[in-house]
Amino acid sequence: MLAEILIELAQLLVVALGAPLLVGVVRQLKARLQGRRGANIFQPYADLRKLLVKEAVISENTSWIFRFTPYVLAATMLLAALVVPVLTTQTAFGFMGNIIVLMYLFLLGTFFLALAGLDAGSAFGGMGSSREMAVAALAEPTVMIAIFAIALRVGTTSLNHIINQSAADSLLLLNPGHLLAFMAFFIVTLAETGRLPVDNPATHLELTMIHEAMILEYSGRYLALVEWAAGMKLFLFLTLLANLFFPWGVALTPTPPALGAALIALALKLGLLALGVALLETAVAKLRLFRVPELLSGSFTLALLAVISIFFVK
């Protein structure tokens, strides 16, 4: 039991410390693809350190919700890191690894962030909150259905058991339902993490912002926690993409060699997914807001087709 708890803590550290690095890698890849030198991949660590030592300026119109939200965001992402099989499926909190629990954690953070955007009383915060909830209402069901498409094949909604049984299927990638579910999940990953073409994390143009509009009033340590939580959310969604749909390399037995190999495999898979995100964000422009529901509806259709295909293609 002690060994399982130590492994769980190791996974937690991988997510907490690896999230800023993943953000830096995506930014560096985008810069290289655009012909720019770009910032160092470790720049997000420096940014977080700088924000942590800065004084937080808080509007007198805000309530306790505004101050409480950054801690809720960080806590929910850290708790989600205990649920997601990052390196191994044999963990102390494996009984919590249910997709429904995970989605509730993500939604809890989104709910409080939307409240914080409204709490400041600014027009842009309210606009960003309304947009965020509209995106979440369309994206969260797609996440559930996309993973249910895989869960139906193995007969469980436990993330650990899904990976265990999927890892033994050598023809997994050839299944049409699997490919449809992957495409649907990838699209909603872009929406949930505020990436192009749904949102642009590099802009501060008020009329097009979603995530950035909700955090305009944050500064200092509060902004550091919000940005750190956003990085962890990106890390967790890409880890779900990597380990659920490409389960090779995940340690099925928690031995030191298997965990080391799992860490290397995770780094390679996340690197490829980060390259895919960078290529997409370099090639496409941000969608107009009234086009976003069409994109998310298309991803929902793909996820639904993935579920239907389970009953026709074995």
Secondary structure, DSSP 8 states (H G I E B T S, - for coil): -HHHHHHHHHHHHHHHHHHHHHHHHHHHHHHHHTT-----TTHHHHHHHHHHHS-----TT--HHHHHHHHHHHHHHHHHHHHS-SSBS--TTGGG-BHHHHHHHHHHHHHHHHHHHHHT--HHHHHHHHHHHHHHHHHHHHHHHHHHHHHHHHT--BHHHHHHHHHT-TTGGG-HHHHHHHHHHHHHHHHHTT-TTT--TT---GGG-SHHHHTTT--HHHHHHHHHHHHHHHHHHHHHHHHHHS-TT-BSS--HHHHHHHHHHHHHHHHHHHHHHHHHHHH-----GGGHHHHHHHHHHHHHHHHHHHTT--
